[in-house]
């Protein structure tokens, strides 16, 4: 009797395993359903889109595909202003997986928009690590500098700018020599980050030039140093061409109140 019971139990487990395996979505099917949901997404049906994505997330599928669904959930929550929800969605992305660094960067944007620049800086320390220099873009450096400006950590900000020049100086030369479509696109992306960082640097110098009462010190503000190591690019659409990238984003430097009122209007991050 015991042997028959054991046999039945083993058979039940086998059948259950077969059913679970059959129910697993293939990569192609998971991607197709994911794309279908995103194609139907609009600002007006964001809630419905999230419901569909969260239902898809519960399906059995390859972990890389599940992470991509989680990324979409995070991005929609970010776009609708639910920054805490976005952070929670990004936190589910598999650590060390193919989407992990992007999730960390986008988490930093959400933390920054949530008015937690210190948390953003902590995330960006990983994203901008030399270990990932071949797989990350230059934009996280702009956000890192902006967050450091937000908390008035000028020493760290100027180090970030120096590290950025060290990281991308030689790379820019190689990309310029390559003269391919891909290298041109990457040069443009780096160039935009350079111009954004230049504005952040200029704002920092202006803040340092104010006295404790928020009034300009006597004399002229120190000029931004330009030397042979300075990265520079031709203007694309003027000094502030990037200000139209994302509407309605203004950062108030509350932590610099003792240095005087100042604001940096930025539209960075297509997140």
Residue pairs with C-beta under 8 A, 6 or more apart in sequence:
20 60
23 60
24 60
24 61
25 33
25 59
25 60
25 61
25 65
27 61
27 62
27 65
30 56
30 59
30 61
30 62
30 65
30 66
30 69
31 65
31 68
33 56
34 53
34 56
34 65
34 68
34 69
34 72
37 49
37 52
37 53
37 56
37 72
38 49
38 72
40 49
41 49
41 76
42 49
43 79
46 76
46 79
46 80
49 76
50 73
50 76
50 77
53 69
53 72
53 73
53 76
54 73
56 69
57 66
57 69
57 70
57 73
63 94
63 97
64 97
64 98
64 99
67 92
67 93
67 94
67 97
67 98
67 99
67 100
67 103
68 99
70 89
70 90
70 92
70 93
70 99
70 103
71 89
71 90
71 93
71 99
71 102
71 103
71 106
73 89
74 85
74 86
74 87
74 89
74 90
74 93
74 103
74 106
74 107
74 110
75 86
75 106
75 271
77 83
77 85
77 86
77 89
78 86
78 106
78 109
78 110
78 113
78 271
83 110
83 111
83 113
83 114
84 110
84 114
86 106
86 107
86 110
87 107
87 110
87 111
87 114
90 103
90 104
90 106
90 107
90 110
91 107
93 99
93 100
93 103
94 100
101 126
101 127
101 132
101 135
101 136
104 123
104 124
104 126
104 127
105 123
105 124
105 127
105 136
105 139
105 140
105 143
106 271
107 123
108 119
108 120
108 121
108 123
108 124
108 127
108 140
108 143
108 147
109 120
109 143
109 269
109 271
110 271
111 117
111 119
111 120
111 123
112 120
112 143
112 146
112 147
112 150
113 249
117 147
117 148
117 150
117 151
118 147
118 151
120 143
120 144
120 147
121 144
121 147
121 148
121 151
124 140
124 143
124 144
124 147
126 132
127 136
127 140
128 136
128 140
128 141
128 144
128 163
130 167
133 167
137 189
137 193
138 164
138 168
138 189
138 190
138 193
138 194
139 189
139 192
139 193
139 268
139 269
141 160
141 163
141 164
141 167
141 193
141 197
142 193
142 196
142 197
142 200
142 268
143 268
143 269
144 160
145 157
145 160
145 161
145 164
145 197
145 200
145 201
146 196
146 200
146 251
146 264
146 266
146 268
148 154
148 156
148 157
148 160
149 157
149 200
149 203
149 204
149 207
149 253
149 264
150 251
150 253
150 255
151 255
152 207
152 253
152 255
152 256
152 259
154 204
154 207
154 208
157 200
157 201
157 204
158 201
158 204
161 197
161 201
164 193
164 197
164 231
165 229
165 230
165 231
168 190
168 231
169 229
169 231
171 190
172 187
172 190
172 231
174 183
175 183
175 184
175 186
175 187
175 190
176 183
176 187
187 233
188 236
190 231
190 233
191 233
191 236
192 236
192 242
194 231
194 232
194 233
195 233
195 236
195 239
195 241
195 242
196 242
196 266
196 268
198 224
199 239
199 240
199 264
199 266
200 264
201 224
202 224
203 262
203 264
205 221
205 222
205 224
206 221
206 262
207 253
207 256
207 259
207 260
207 262
208 259
209 216
209 217
209 221
209 222
210 216
210 217
210 259
210 260
210 262
211 217
211 260
212 258
212 259
213 260
214 258
214 259
214 260
214 261
215 260
226 232
235 241
242 266
242 267
242 268
243 265
243 266
243 267
244 267
245 267
245 268
245 269
245 270
246 267
246 268
246 269
246 270
247 267
249 265
249 266
249 267
249 268
250 263
250 264
250 265
250 266
251 263
251 264
251 265
251 266
252 263
253 262
253 263
253 264
256 262
